[in-house]
Amino acid sequence: MRTIDLRSDTVTKPDRGMLDAMMAAEVGDDVFGEDPTVSLLQEMVADLLGKEEALFVPTGTMCNQIAVRLHTSPSDEVLLDAGSHIRNYEGGAAAALSGVQLFPIPGERGIISVSQVEASIRTGYEWEPRPRLLCVENTHNKAGGTIYPLERIIELGDTARKHGMGYHMDGARIWNAAVASGTSEHDFAAPFDTVSVCLSKGLGTPLGSVLAGSKEIMTDARRYRKLFGGGMRQIGYIAAAGIYALNNNRTSLALDHEKAQLLARGLDSFASVDIKLSNVETNIAIFDVVGGRTALQVLSELKDKGVQMVPFGPHTIRATTHRDLTMSDIEFALDRAKAVLN
Ligand SMILES: Cc1ncc(COP(=O)(O)O)c(C=O)c1O
């Protein structure tokens, strides 16, 4: 049966061009710092983000967790949106790997405000945890691919500095934010001490993320990558996929956003769907199922029709578009979904 996989933008497979680039990679042992392809990828990302150095890491989770470790000591507090990936989808790693507690702020579609951060800052008594890191996620996954406004990013950075906190961006989908908003990755990244980006989401590589920051901070990051088990050897084969993706796959993210618009409009026409079209800013569409069925029931019915999505709450579903789907795949998925949702 033909299946349209809208579960995530991580389900893509490398295309011929990417595989050829991987096969042709020059490699070395990167734990000794001797893989020229990894070094090139790291330079490219550092350049793109306007940071001194960058470090290739297996996953976005490891990038974020290295950042948490870099900016904190055990018992410190990390301020972030309540729906953030670091809090919800990284297995409680911040507590396990860095011994910190997370202070969840209820953002507006994932976007937190300066006044919320100010209100979350402790008064400095010895019995209070010390706020040491402020994180934002751009685009915001759980909120539905929301783009962080640049002015807010800048204001929050000023606030973080004022209170002596580090400032980290989980930019797993920064590429989508840049293409959709016209603000460059460089401008989005400027106010941050550390930025993590993923190559395995919309850009289509099999794996790989990159953490960027100052030379000084990245020296420690390299140490924590090893400590967390992320030192890799002839990984230039994978870095080559990342270089290929950065050179070839960024601009086509705009098409993924068009696919998400088509999908969202189609879903909106179904009686059992409650979706806010203006919330669909990039490649993620989140909707509620109305009429009593749970998300899991609906997802099982959709799967039987050849359409896959993921649950995002008891009655909430997420659908994500990506480069391995065409506009006609989306039309096909809507046609199949109609029997379940209309
Ligand atoms: C916003 C965000 N940050 C971080 C990650 C973690 O990436 P990984 O799955 O590579 O650990 C994800 C994964 O989907 C994500 O959506």
The ligand as a Gaussian input file, in Angstrom:
#p B3LYP/6-31G(d) Opt

LIG

0 1
 C       13.492000      21.322000      18.197000
 C       14.289000      20.074000      18.325000
 N       15.428000      20.096000      19.010000
 C       16.199000      19.010000      19.147000
 C       15.828000      17.815000      18.573000
 C       16.679000      16.601000      18.819000
 O       17.270000      16.084000      17.706000
 P       17.754000      14.550000      17.664000
 O       16.537000      13.741000      17.364000
 O       18.767000      14.554000      16.573000
 O       18.337000      14.227000      18.988000
 C       14.642000      17.734000      17.842000
 C       14.227000      16.460000      17.228000
 O       13.200000      16.342000      16.604000
 C       13.846000      18.890000      17.719000
 O       12.681000      18.880000      17.061000

